[in-house]
Amino acid sequence: MFSLIYISSAVTPFSPAELASLLTTSHQNNAPLGITGMLLYKDGNVMQVLEGEESAVRTLYNRIGRDSRHRGLQTLWQGTVPERQFPDWSMGFRDLNASDVHAIPGYTQFLNTPLTGQEFSSDPTRCQRLLTTFKKSM
């Protein structure tokens, strides 16, 4: 199983309706490709994990890279994993700006760290732990 974690910034911040539309499109497109994952959004920044067959993940990632709504696309981690971390999700989603995020068990101010921050790019396993924490809370 291949997994890829990336960050990017929205050219203009997404509205709640645009985020909902993105989620719907992701569900429709990812399921037939066998791609699962999770997307976190905060202050116009995105962190996403994609998992599936390597060729499918790389094709989707290349398409994301050409999407004019993104800029600053940066791969934080990619590699083989023993199993899917998000097996039942064609795309899990969490808006870190939502008010209910503070009620999630384990919430810390760490979640206010910019998703493009050095804290994530210097240690990509922090990305995986963050994404997994949200998976468990949903």
DRENTORKOL-3810 file (N, C-alpha, C; in nm, 4 decimals):
REM DRENTORKOL-3810
@n.u->0.0848; n.v->-0.1171; n.w->0.0000; ca.u->0.0000; ca.v->0.0000; ca.w->0.0000; c.u->0.0893; c.v->0.1233; c.w->0.0000
@n.u->0.0566; n.v->0.2193; n.w->-0.0869; ca.u->0.1347; ca.v->0.3419; ca.w->-0.0990; c.u->0.0596; c.v->0.4555; c.w->-0.0306
@n.u->0.1330; n.v->0.5409; n.w->0.0383; ca.u->0.0747; ca.v->0.6550; ca.w->0.1086; c.u->0.1565; c.v->0.7788; c.w->0.0773
@n.u->0.0876; n.v->0.8922; n.w->0.0650; ca.u->0.1528; ca.v->1.0187; ca.w->0.0366; c.u->0.0839; c.v->1.1265; c.w->0.1199
@n.u->0.1628; n.v->1.2072; n.w->0.1896; ca.u->0.1101; ca.v->1.3186; ca.w->0.2674; c.u->0.1659; c.v->1.4466; c.w->0.2075
@n.u->0.0770; n.v->1.5429; n.w->0.1837; ca.u->0.1212; ca.v->1.6696; ca.w->0.1278; c.u->0.0513; c.v->1.7858; c.w->0.1979
@n.u->0.1063; n.v->1.9036; n.w->0.1782; ca.u->0.0428; ca.v->2.0279; ca.w->0.2201; c.u->0.0355; c.v->2.1195; c.w->0.0993
@n.u->-0.0604; n.v->2.2099; n.w->0.1041; ca.u->-0.0701; ca.v->2.3140; ca.w->0.0032; c.u->-0.1502; c.v->2.4287; c.w->0.0633
@n.u->-0.1522; n.v->2.5384; n.w->-0.0064; ca.u->-0.2310; ca.v->2.6537; ca.w->0.0355; c.u->-0.3310; c.v->2.6859; c.w->-0.0731
@n.u->-0.4498; n.v->2.7250; n.w->-0.0300; ca.u->-0.5526; ca.v->2.7657; ca.w->-0.1251; c.u->-0.5172; c.v->2.9039; c.w->-0.1787
@n.u->-0.5374; n.v->2.9251; n.w->-0.3065; ca.u->-0.5139; ca.v->3.0558; ca.w->-0.3656; c.u->-0.6047; c.v->3.1580; c.w->-0.2969
@n.u->-0.7293; n.v->3.1206; n.w->-0.2755; ca.u->-0.8226; ca.v->3.1970; ca.w->-0.1923; c.u->-0.8861; c.v->3.0973; c.w->-0.0962
@n.u->-0.9079; n.v->3.1380; n.w->0.0294; ca.u->-0.9652; ca.v->3.0444; ca.w->0.1267; c.u->-1.0986; c.v->2.9868; c.w->0.0783
@n.u->-1.1201; n.v->2.8610; n.w->0.1118; ca.u->-1.2446; ca.v->2.7936; ca.w->0.0758; c.u->-1.3558; c.v->2.8346; c.w->0.1715
@n.u->-1.4735; n.v->2.8555; n.w->0.1174; ca.u->-1.5917; ca.v->2.8778; ca.w->0.2010; c.u->-1.6403; c.v->2.7417; c.w->0.2496
@n.u->-1.7249; n.v->2.7371; n.w->0.3519; ca.u->-1.7804; ca.v->2.6081; ca.w->0.3943; c.u->-1.8494; c.v->2.5340; c.w->0.2794
@n.u->-1.9195; n.v->2.6053; n.w->0.1930; ca.u->-1.9863; ca.v->2.5412; ca.w->0.0792; c.u->-1.8847; c.v->2.4834; c.w->-0.0187
@n.u->-1.7755; n.v->2.5550; n.w->-0.0420; ca.u->-1.6714; ca.v->2.5053; ca.w->-0.1320; c.u->-1.6025; c.v->2.3829; c.w->-0.0730
@n.u->-1.5832; n.v->2.3815; n.w->0.0580; ca.u->-1.5232; ca.v->2.2641; ca.w->0.1228; c.u->-1.6155; c.v->2.1433; c.w->0.1102
@n.u->-1.7457; n.v->2.1669; n.w->0.1284; ca.u->-1.8427; ca.v->2.0572; ca.w->0.1148; c.u->-1.8421; c.v->2.0041; c.w->-0.0287
@n.u->-1.8334; n.v->2.0932; n.w->-0.1257; ca.u->-1.8279; ca.v->2.0517; ca.w->-0.2656; c.u->-1.7010; c.v->1.9723; c.w->-0.2945
@n.u->-1.5885; n.v->2.0167; n.w->-0.2397; ca.u->-1.4615; ca.v->1.9453; ca.w->-0.2559; c.u->-1.4719; c.v->1.8045; c.w->-0.1995
@n.u->-1.5346; n.v->1.7915; n.w->-0.0837; ca.u->-1.5511; ca.v->1.6610; ca.w->-0.0216; c.u->-1.6380; c.v->1.5693; c.w->-0.1085
@n.u->-1.7477; n.v->1.6229; n.w->-0.1605; ca.u->-1.8365; ca.v->1.5439; ca.w->-0.2468; c.u->-1.7620; c.v->1.4958; c.w->-0.3708
@n.u->-1.6886; n.v->1.5859; n.w->-0.4339; ca.u->-1.6124; ca.v->1.5502; ca.w->-0.5531; c.u->-1.5065; c.v->1.4450; c.w->-0.5205
@n.u->-1.4387; n.v->1.4620; n.w->-0.4073; ca.u->-1.3360; ca.v->1.3657; ca.w->-0.3668; c.u->-1.3952; c.v->1.2270; c.w->-0.3474
@n.u->-1.5100; n.v->1.2198; n.w->-0.2818; ca.u->-1.5771; ca.v->1.0903; ca.w->-0.2631; c.u->-1.6072; c.v->1.0248; c.w->-0.3977
@n.u->-1.6630; n.v->1.1028; n.w->-0.4889; ca.u->-1.7016; ca.v->1.0496; ca.w->-0.6195; c.u->-1.5810; c.v->1.0035; c.w->-0.7007
@n.u->-1.4720; n.v->1.0783; n.w->-0.6940; ca.u->-1.3549; ca.v->1.0471; ca.w->-0.7752; c.u->-1.2646; c.v->0.9407; c.w->-0.7134
@n.u->-1.2498; n.v->0.9410; n.w->-0.5820; ca.u->-1.1525; ca.v->0.8541; ca.w->-0.5178; c.u->-1.1989; c.v->0.7097; c.w->-0.5031
@n.u->-1.3246; n.v->0.6896; n.w->-0.4734; ca.u->-1.3743; ca.v->0.5535; ca.w->-0.4505; c.u->-1.3481; c.v->0.4606; c.w->-0.5695
@n.u->-1.3811; n.v->0.5003; n.w->-0.6924; ca.u->-1.3551; ca.v->0.4104; ca.w->-0.8057; c.u->-1.2059; c.v->0.3830; c.w->-0.8289
@n.u->-1.1209; n.v->0.4739; n.w->-0.7819; ca.u->-0.9767; ca.v->0.4572; ca.w->-0.7994; c.u->-0.9135; c.v->0.3768; c.w->-0.6862
@n.u->-0.9933; n.v->0.3443; n.w->-0.5846; ca.u->-0.9404; ca.v->0.2713; ca.w->-0.4701; c.u->-0.8530; c.v->0.3578; c.w->-0.3809
@n.u->-0.8757; n.v->0.4887; n.w->-0.3846; ca.u->-0.7975; ca.v->0.5810; ca.w->-0.3031; c.u->-0.8768; c.v->0.6190; c.w->-0.1790
@n.u->-0.8107; n.v->0.6103; n.w->-0.0649; ca.u->-0.8687; ca.v->0.6540; ca.w->0.0606; c.u->-0.7780; c.v->0.7607; c.w->0.1196
@n.u->-0.8237; n.v->0.8249; n.w->0.2261; ca.u->-0.7395; ca.v->0.9248; ca.w->0.2892; c.u->-0.8158; c.v->1.0185; c.w->0.3772
@n.u->-0.7509; n.v->1.1282; n.w->0.4101; ca.u->-0.8105; ca.v->1.2309; ca.w->0.4940; c.u->-0.7525; c.v->1.3659; c.w->0.4566
@n.u->-0.8380; n.v->1.4682; n.w->0.4673; ca.u->-0.7982; ca.v->1.6045; ca.w->0.4383; c.u->-0.8264; c.v->1.6898; c.w->0.5611
@n.u->-0.7273; n.v->1.7671; n.w->0.6033; ca.u->-0.7445; ca.v->1.8660; ca.w->0.7094; c.u->-0.7301; c.v->2.0035; c.w->0.6459
@n.u->-0.8162; n.v->2.0955; n.w->0.6885; ca.u->-0.8158; ca.v->2.2306; ca.w->0.6324; c.u->-0.8139; c.v->2.3313; c.w->0.7459
@n.u->-0.7262; n.v->2.4303; n.w->0.7359; ca.u->-0.7217; ca.v->2.5379; ca.w->0.8347; c.u->-0.6623; c.v->2.6628; c.w->0.7723
@n.u->-0.7339; n.v->2.7731; n.w->0.7879; ca.u->-0.6845; ca.v->2.9040; ca.w->0.7454; c.u->-0.6310; c.v->2.9045; c.w->0.6023
@n.u->-0.6997; n.v->2.8355; n.w->0.5137; ca.u->-0.6579; ca.v->2.8334; ca.w->0.3739; c.u->-0.5498; c.v->2.7329; c.w->0.3418
@n.u->-0.5082; n.v->2.6547; n.w->0.4427; ca.u->-0.4047; ca.v->2.5544; ca.w->0.4210; c.u->-0.4647; c.v->2.4143; c.w->0.4288
@n.u->-0.4081; n.v->2.3253; n.w->0.3509; ca.u->-0.4560; ca.v->2.1879; ca.w->0.3409; c.u->-0.3426; c.v->2.0933; c.w->0.3770
@n.u->-0.3752; n.v->1.9904; n.w->0.4546; ca.u->-0.2873; ca.v->1.8757; ca.w->0.4731; c.u->-0.3721; c.v->1.7550; c.w->0.4355
@n.u->-0.3179; n.v->1.6717; n.w->0.3496; ca.u->-0.3948; ca.v->1.5564; ca.w->0.3038; c.u->-0.3052; c.v->1.4342; c.w->0.2951
@n.u->-0.3631; n.v->1.3207; n.w->0.3326; ca.u->-0.2987; ca.v->1.1921; ca.w->0.3099; c.u->-0.3816; c.v->1.1199; c.w->0.2043
@n.u->-0.3122; n.v->1.0624; n.w->0.1086; ca.u->-0.3736; ca.v->0.9810; ca.w->0.0045; c.u->-0.3133; c.v->0.8426; c.w->0.0155
@n.u->-0.3950; n.v->0.7390; n.w->0.0032; ca.u->-0.3417; ca.v->0.6034; ca.w->0.0103; c.u->-0.4144; c.v->0.5148; c.w->-0.0895
@n.u->-0.3387; n.v->0.4217; n.w->-0.1464; ca.u->-0.3920; ca.v->0.3303; ca.w->-0.2461; c.u->-0.2777; c.v->0.2718; c.w->-0.3266
@n.u->-0.3113; n.v->0.2220; n.w->-0.4453; ca.u->-0.2069; ca.v->0.1734; ca.w->-0.5347; c.u->-0.1203; c.v->0.2916; c.w->-0.5761
@n.u->0.0099; n.v->0.2710; n.w->-0.5822; ca.u->0.1019; ca.v->0.3825; ca.w->-0.6059; c.u->0.0695; c.v->0.4602; c.w->-0.7326
@n.u->0.0407; n.v->0.3914; n.w->-0.8411; ca.u->0.0145; ca.v->0.4632; ca.w->-0.9664; c.u->-0.1106; c.v->0.5502; c.w->-0.9556
@n.u->-0.2136; n.v->0.5020; n.w->-0.8883; ca.u->-0.3370; ca.v->0.5799; ca.w->-0.8718; c.u->-0.3129; c.v->0.7016; c.w->-0.7834
@n.u->-0.2387; n.v->0.6833; n.w->-0.6747; ca.u->-0.2093; ca.v->0.7947; ca.w->-0.5841; c.u->-0.1253; c.v->0.8996; c.w->-0.6556
@n.u->-0.0242; n.v->0.8569; n.w->-0.7276; ca.u->0.0621; ca.v->0.9534; ca.w->-0.7978; c.u->-0.0138; c.v->1.0282; c.w->-0.9077
@n.u->-0.1024; n.v->0.9588; n.w->-0.9772; ca.u->-0.1834; ca.v->1.0243; ca.w->-1.0803; c.u->-0.2728; c.v->1.1302; c.w->-1.0181
@n.u->-0.3379; n.v->1.0966; n.w->-0.9062; ca.u->-0.4230; ca.v->1.1939; ca.w->-0.8378; c.u->-0.3402; c.v->1.3108; c.w->-0.7857
@n.u->-0.2270; n.v->1.2824; n.w->-0.7270; ca.u->-0.1407; ca.v->1.3887; ca.w->-0.6742; c.u->-0.0955; c.v->1.4835; c.w->-0.7852
@n.u->-0.0618; n.v->1.4295; n.w->-0.9010; ca.u->-0.0243; ca.v->1.5138; ca.w->-1.0151; c.u->-0.1412; c.v->1.6018; c.w->-1.0581
@n.u->-0.2626; n.v->1.5458; n.w->-1.0553; ca.u->-0.3815; ca.v->1.6243; ca.w->-1.0902; c.u->-0.4034; c.v->1.7362; c.w->-0.9879
@n.u->-0.3854; n.v->1.7057; n.w->-0.8597; ca.u->-0.3974; ca.v->1.8068; ca.w->-0.7549; c.u->-0.2949; c.v->1.9174; c.w->-0.7790
@n.u->-0.1746; n.v->1.8795; n.w->-0.8188; ca.u->-0.0697; ca.v->1.9770; ca.w->-0.8457; c.u->-0.1026; c.v->2.0729; c.w->-0.9584
@n.u->-0.1866; n.v->2.0298; n.w->-1.0506; ca.u->-0.2276; ca.v->2.1158; ca.w->-1.1625; c.u->-0.3536; c.v->2.1964; c.w->-1.1312
@n.u->-0.4157; n.v->2.1702; n.w->-1.0167; ca.u->-0.5399; ca.v->2.2380; ca.w->-0.9788; c.u->-0.5093; c.v->2.3839; c.w->-0.9458
@n.u->-0.5730; n.v->2.4753; n.w->-1.0137; ca.u->-0.5446; ca.v->2.6184; ca.w->-0.9972; c.u->-0.5893; c.v->2.6732; c.w->-0.8619
@n.u->-0.6635; n.v->2.5950; n.w->-0.7844; ca.u->-0.7058; ca.v->2.6409; ca.w->-0.6512; c.u->-0.5939; c.v->2.6259; c.w->-0.5480
@n.u->-0.4862; n.v->2.5532; n.w->-0.5835; ca.u->-0.3751; ca.v->2.5264; ca.w->-0.4922; c.u->-0.2507; c.v->2.6033; c.w->-0.5328
@n.u->-0.1665; n.v->2.6289; n.w->-0.4340; ca.u->-0.0311; ca.v->2.6784; ca.w->-0.4601; c.u->0.0578; c.v->2.6242; c.w->-0.3484
@n.u->0.1855; n.v->2.6202; n.w->-0.3730; ca.u->0.2792; ca.v->2.5768; ca.w->-0.2699; c.u->0.2679; c.v->2.4307; c.w->-0.2342
@n.u->0.2308; n.v->2.3476; n.w->-0.3293; ca.u->0.2187; ca.v->2.2039; ca.w->-0.3039; c.u->0.3544; c.v->2.1482; c.w->-0.2611
@n.u->0.3548; n.v->2.0783; n.w->-0.1492; ca.u->0.4796; ca.v->2.0231; ca.w->-0.0960; c.u->0.4538; c.v->1.8832; c.w->-0.0409
@n.u->0.5285; n.v->1.7865; n.w->-0.0895; ca.u->0.5195; ca.v->1.6504; ca.w->-0.0382; c.u->0.5948; c.v->1.6443; c.w->0.0941
@n.u->0.5253; n.v->1.5984; n.w->0.1993; ca.u->0.5889; ca.v->1.5834; ca.w->0.3298; c.u->0.6421; c.v->1.4431; c.w->0.3510
@n.u->0.5696; n.v->1.3452; n.w->0.2993; ca.u->0.6120; ca.v->1.2064; ca.w->0.3163; c.u->0.5447; c.v->1.1231; c.w->0.2084
@n.u->0.6167; n.v->1.0231; n.w->0.1605; ca.u->0.5593; ca.v->0.9250; ca.w->0.0682; c.u->0.6332; c.v->0.7944; c.w->0.0876
@n.u->0.5603; n.v->0.6874; n.w->0.0762; ca.u->0.6239; ca.v->0.5576; ca.w->0.0913; c.u->0.5226; c.v->0.4468; c.w->0.1083
@n.u->0.5751; n.v->0.3298; n.w->0.1292; ca.u->0.4924; ca.v->0.2109; ca.w->0.1451; c.u->0.4538; c.v->0.1950; c.w->0.2915
@n.u->0.3290; n.v->0.1604; n.w->0.3140; ca.u->0.2787; ca.v->0.1334; ca.w->0.4483; c.u->0.2193; c.v->-0.0073; c.w->0.4494
@n.u->0.2197; n.v->-0.0732; n.w->0.5668; ca.u->0.1713; ca.v->-0.2110; ca.w->0.5712; c.u->0.0217; c.v->-0.2251; c.w->0.5439
@n.u->-0.0550; n.v->-0.1213; n.w->0.5790; ca.u->-0.1997; ca.v->-0.1266; ca.w->0.5556; c.u->-0.2554; c.v->0.0147; c.w->0.5509
@n.u->-0.3768; n.v->0.0265; n.w->0.5025; ca.u->-0.4424; ca.v->0.1571; ca.w->0.4960; c.u->-0.4689; c.v->0.2090; c.w->0.6377
@n.u->-0.4498; n.v->0.3379; n.w->0.6557; ca.u->-0.4865; ca.v->0.4023; ca.w->0.7817; c.u->-0.6316; c.v->0.4490; c.w->0.7786
@n.u->-0.6865; n.v->0.4693; n.w->0.6591; ca.u->-0.8222; ca.v->0.5198; ca.w->0.6417; c.u->-0.8984; c.v->0.4283; c.w->0.5450
@n.u->-0.9130; n.v->0.3004; n.w->0.5790; ca.u->-0.9644; ca.v->0.2031; ca.w->0.4829; c.u->-1.1087; c.v->0.2236; c.w->0.4386
@n.u->-1.1894; n.v->0.2861; n.w->0.5205; ca.u->-1.3309; ca.v->0.2991; ca.w->0.4868; c.u->-1.3674; c.v->0.4383; c.w->0.4373
@n.u->-1.2679; n.v->0.5213; n.w->0.4132; ca.u->-1.2942; ca.v->0.6601; ca.w->0.3778; c.u->-1.2429; c.v->0.6900; c.w->0.2378
@n.u->-1.3343; n.v->0.7221; n.w->0.1470; ca.u->-1.2870; ca.v->0.7678; ca.w->0.0170; c.u->-1.2309; c.v->0.9092; c.w->0.0312
@n.u->-1.2645; n.v->0.9771; n.w->0.1390; ca.u->-1.1964; ca.v->1.0992; ca.w->0.1804; c.u->-1.2585; c.v->1.1486; c.w->0.3096
@n.u->-1.1885; n.v->1.1280; n.w->0.4191; ca.u->-1.2288; ca.v->1.1875; ca.w->0.5459; c.u->-1.1919; c.v->1.3345; c.w->0.5422
@n.u->-1.2616; n.v->1.4134; n.w->0.6221; ca.u->-1.2405; ca.v->1.5577; ca.w->0.6153; c.u->-1.2616; c.v->1.6196; c.w->0.7519
@n.u->-1.1801; n.v->1.7182; n.w->0.7844; ca.u->-1.2007; ca.v->1.7965; ca.w->0.9057; c.u->-1.1547; c.v->1.9390; c.w->0.8794
@n.u->-1.2417; n.v->2.0343; n.w->0.9104; ca.u->-1.2075; ca.v->2.1757; ca.w->0.9023; c.u->-1.1562; c.v->2.2169; c.w->1.0393
@n.u->-1.0271; n.v->2.2438; n.w->1.0505; ca.u->-0.9683; ca.v->2.2786; ca.w->1.1793; c.u->-1.0097; c.v->2.4165; c.w->1.2272
@n.u->-1.0836; n.v->2.4906; n.w->1.1457; ca.u->-1.1367; ca.v->2.6193; ca.w->1.1889; c.u->-1.2731; c.v->2.6044; c.w->1.2551
@n.u->-1.3346; n.v->2.4874; n.w->1.2424; ca.u->-1.4680; ca.v->2.4666; ca.w->1.2981; c.u->-1.4636; c.v->2.4782; c.w->1.4502
@n.u->-1.5691; n.v->2.5358; n.w->1.5063; ca.u->-1.5716; ca.v->2.5587; ca.w->1.6513; c.u->-1.5732; c.v->2.4282; c.w->1.7300
@n.u->-1.6301; n.v->2.3219; n.w->1.6743; ca.u->-1.6391; ca.v->2.1963; ca.w->1.7486; c.u->-1.5058; c.v->2.1218; c.w->1.7578
@n.u->-1.4053; n.v->2.1683; n.w->1.6857; ca.u->-1.2761; ca.v->2.1002; ca.w->1.6889; c.u->-1.2153; c.v->2.1061; c.w->1.8285
@n.u->-1.2453; n.v->2.2101; n.w->1.9039; ca.u->-1.1897; ca.v->2.2245; ca.w->2.0393; c.u->-1.2425; c.v->2.1184; c.w->2.1351
@n.u->-1.3547; n.v->2.0580; n.w->2.1025; ca.u->-1.4132; ca.v->1.9560; ca.w->2.1895; c.u->-1.3572; c.v->1.8169; c.w->2.1647
@n.u->-1.2723; n.v->1.8022; n.w->2.0661; ca.u->-1.2169; ca.v->1.6712; ca.w->2.0333; c.u->-1.1209; c.v->1.6293; c.w->2.1435
@n.u->-1.1386; n.v->1.5069; n.w->2.1953; ca.u->-1.0436; ca.v->1.4602; ca.w->2.2968; c.u->-0.9012; c.v->1.4665; c.w->2.2436
@n.u->-0.8130; n.v->1.5191; n.w->2.3234; ca.u->-0.6739; ca.v->1.5298; ca.w->2.2820; c.u->-0.6410; c.v->1.6590; c.w->2.2104
@n.u->-0.7399; n.v->1.7482; n.w->2.1940; ca.u->-0.7129; ca.v->1.8760; ca.w->2.1282; c.u->-0.6062; c.v->1.9518; c.w->2.2075
@n.u->-0.5111; n.v->2.0091; n.w->2.1365; ca.u->-0.4094; ca.v->2.0924; ca.w->2.1998; c.u->-0.3857; c.v->2.2135; c.w->2.1120
@n.u->-0.3171; n.v->2.3111; n.w->2.1647; ca.u->-0.2817; ca.v->2.4295; ca.w->2.0873; c.u->-0.1904; c.v->2.3933; c.w->1.9704
@n.u->-0.1290; n.v->2.2757; n.w->1.9767; ca.u->-0.0475; ca.v->2.2274; ca.w->1.8651; c.u->-0.1271; c.v->2.2338; c.w->1.7354
@n.u->-0.2596; n.v->2.2156; n.w->1.7458; ca.u->-0.3432; ca.v->2.2172; ca.w->1.6260; c.u->-0.3532; c.v->2.3569; c.w->1.5663
@n.u->-0.3095; n.v->2.4569; n.w->1.6410; ca.u->-0.3062; ca.v->2.5922; ca.w->1.5862; c.u->-0.1760; c.v->2.6213; c.w->1.5129
@n.u->-0.0856; n.v->2.5249; n.w->1.5112; ca.u->0.0387; ca.v->2.5386; ca.w->1.4355; c.u->0.0028; c.v->2.5441; c.w->1.2874
@n.u->0.0563; n.v->2.6381; n.w->1.2135; ca.u->0.0265; ca.v->2.6403; ca.w->1.0696; c.u->0.0609; c.v->2.5055; c.w->1.0054
@n.u->-0.0289; n.v->2.4571; n.w->0.9214; ca.u->-0.0063; ca.v->2.3275; ca.w->0.8578; c.u->0.1159; c.v->2.3279; c.w->0.7688
@n.u->0.1624; n.v->2.4446; n.w->0.7341; ca.u->0.2832; ca.v->2.4535; ca.w->0.6517; c.u->0.4068; c.v->2.4751; c.w->0.7375
@n.u->0.3903; n.v->2.4669; n.w->0.8681; ca.u->0.4979; ca.v->2.4982; ca.w->0.9602; c.u->0.6115; c.v->2.3976; c.w->0.9589
@n.u->0.7249; n.v->2.4434; n.w->1.0095; ca.u->0.8445; ca.v->2.3612; ca.w->1.0201; c.u->0.8185; c.v->2.2372; c.w->1.1048
@n.u->0.7257; n.v->2.2473; n.w->1.2006; ca.u->0.6963; ca.v->2.1343; ca.w->1.2883; c.u->0.6534; c.v->2.0112; c.w->1.2094
@n.u->0.5825; n.v->2.0335; n.w->1.1000; ca.u->0.5368; ca.v->1.9215; ca.w->1.0189; c.u->0.6405; c.v->1.8785; c.w->0.9165
@n.u->0.7004; n.v->1.9735; n.w->0.8485; ca.u->0.7933; ca.v->1.9366; ca.w->0.7420; c.u->0.9229; c.v->1.8770; c.w->0.7966
@n.u->0.9590; n.v->1.9113; n.w->0.9199; ca.u->1.0815; ca.v->1.8544; ca.w->0.9759; c.u->1.0617; c.v->1.7133; c.w->1.0297
@n.u->0.9377; n.v->1.6764; n.w->1.0608; ca.u->0.9085; ca.v->1.5430; ca.w->1.1134; c.u->0.7752; c.v->1.4956; c.w->1.0571
@n.u->0.7751; n.v->1.4362; n.w->0.9374; ca.u->0.6505; ca.v->1.3953; ca.w->0.8735; c.u->0.5671; c.v->1.2972; c.w->0.9563
@n.u->0.6259; n.v->1.2271; n.w->1.0510; ca.u->0.5444; ca.v->1.1368; ca.w->1.1321; c.u->0.4442; c.v->1.2155; c.w->1.2158
@n.u->0.4721; n.v->1.3419; n.w->1.2419; ca.u->0.3750; ca.v->1.4257; ca.w->1.3131; c.u->0.2493; c.v->1.4421; c.w->1.2286
@n.u->0.2643; n.v->1.4487; n.w->1.0978; ca.u->0.1486; ca.v->1.4581; ca.w->1.0083; c.u->0.0622; c.v->1.3343; c.w->1.0239
@n.u->0.1262; n.v->1.2190; n.w->1.0198; ca.u->0.0527; ca.v->1.0937; ca.w->1.0308; c.u->-0.0195; c.v->1.0857; c.w->1.1648
@n.u->0.0461; n.v->1.1263; n.w->1.2716; ca.u->-0.0169; ca.v->1.1223; ca.w->1.4042; c.u->-0.1350; c.v->1.2185; c.w->1.4108
@n.u->-0.1209; n.v->1.3365; n.w->1.3519; ca.u->-0.2292; ca.v->1.4337; ca.w->1.3513; c.u->-0.3489; c.v->1.3792; c.w->1.2750
@n.u->-0.3251; n.v->1.3269; n.w->1.1572; ca.u->-0.4332; ca.v->1.2727; ca.w->1.0766; c.u->-0.5003; c.v->1.1543; c.w->1.1474
@n.u->-0.4237; n.v->1.0690; n.w->1.2093; ca.u->-0.4781; ca.v->0.9531; ca.w->1.2793; c.u->-0.5594; c.v->0.9968; c.w->1.4000
@n.u->-0.5157; n.v->1.1004; n.w->1.4709; ca.u->-0.5924; ca.v->1.1518; ca.w->1.5844; c.u->-0.7308; c.v->1.1957; c.w->1.5404
@n.u->-0.7383; n.v->1.2657; n.w->1.4295; ca.u->-0.8682; ca.v->1.3093; ca.w->1.3796; c.u->-0.9518; c.v->1.1922; c.w->1.3310
@n.u->-0.8905; n.v->1.0937; n.w->1.2737; ca.u->-0.9644; ca.v->0.9745; ca.w->1.2307; c.u->-1.0342; c.v->0.9124; c.w->1.3510
@n.u->-0.9639; n.v->0.8993; n.w->1.4611; ca.u->-1.0194; ca.v->0.8361; ca.w->1.5812; c.u->-1.1305; c.v->0.9194; c.w->1.6428
@n.u->-1.1292; n.v->1.0501; n.w->1.6204; ca.u->-1.2290; ca.v->1.1374; ca.w->1.6841; c.u->-1.3551; c.v->1.1555; c.w->1.6013
@n.u->-1.3551; n.v->1.1075; n.w->1.4790; ca.u->-1.4709; ca.v->1.1313; ca.w->1.3914; c.u->-1.5723; c.v->1.0193; c.w->1.4016
END
